[in-house]
Amino acid sequence: MSLRAGYAIRDEFAPHFITFTVIDWIDVFTRTTYCDILLETFHFCRTRFGLQIHAYVIMTNHVHAILSDPNGELRKILTSFKKHTGMEIIRTIQHPRESRRLWMLYRFAYAAQTARGNADHQFWEHGNHPIGIYTARRLSKCLQYIHYNPVKAGYVDDPSAWRYSSARDYAGTPGLIPVDILRW
């Protein structure tokens, strides 16, 4: 459940617009290695837990997605997803080839000092800002927001040109991971 007042997963079976934000908005996902960790974990959650990935976009410092779980355990899956990806990305950052290693690890360690847990590093901000999707209008707005995020940021002119997005799937071309397309 989100820590922000008013944002909570109330129906664990319904699709939700979810946002994962890196601590201090650090631009971690400028490296394909870290994007691949996210994609592999999405794929694992899809095959192992039945997570339905309806849409996603990986930006440089955050991820937007529309996700649902037919088993009604969306909160549990999101917690596992964030824990696993955070630990795996931190482990990968510690490799000497990462030129930003010391600075990023310092920021993630500093964030962990004020966190509730006892981790050495905190990668993700707390909360997911979940918004339930119950109407065709909300679905359309969320899909447009997700797919046009790289366009709005000035990275591409066409949403389907952004490699780390489900916009390709919605345009009829398979993307990097399977997507459960939603249409109302």
Steps between C-alpha positions, in 0.01 A plus 500: 500500500624846418608734776341796326153582625229415249710262292450134579431172328140437600419222253798267454340344191450828311762653270693783664717779368820470704810719523840389631742788563873475566624675814582866428388446139848367418533417129587132541313370195729672253690169496346198327633269772261647756207509257562133428473421871156660506387318186628165624322549833175602328527184289572286809201645687284436195600136460539408870220697666261572212554877509326661206704776340259714301730793426835637611765758432847513650625857518845605625399521866152353532266238361129524424293188449147369490501172688246254637502162667223246436594334831432817700852543638609816321641667815711195580637477146584872491685471830699202371568675168636812667705307754658272240571769239637739761741242640605375156559850363700602809709182465561580132588864572777379730689365199812709426387572141225732629661845485231651726531218755627691804263792463193280446584260782548798734155637408333158544678443834397845622138432407509172694608681818162673521295202374290275720690182415847390587640480148840640413361670189160620386451504125126572454293773658233368735153459351379433149236770456245236388192613311229244430377477142128430484386682185594519134564873537750454784669216310537721193648785707745268679613331178553836333692632802725194509569478128548874446735544796816465284349735239421761765856464634634571149671162453296388198238639263292183482409294812572170325859614436580479873662161551396456864127537456191299418403762240641264237263224613201732477616603151498133391872418526631271776704684760774383734270306734152352450218739582138422589330765286195659660212619286164619625 
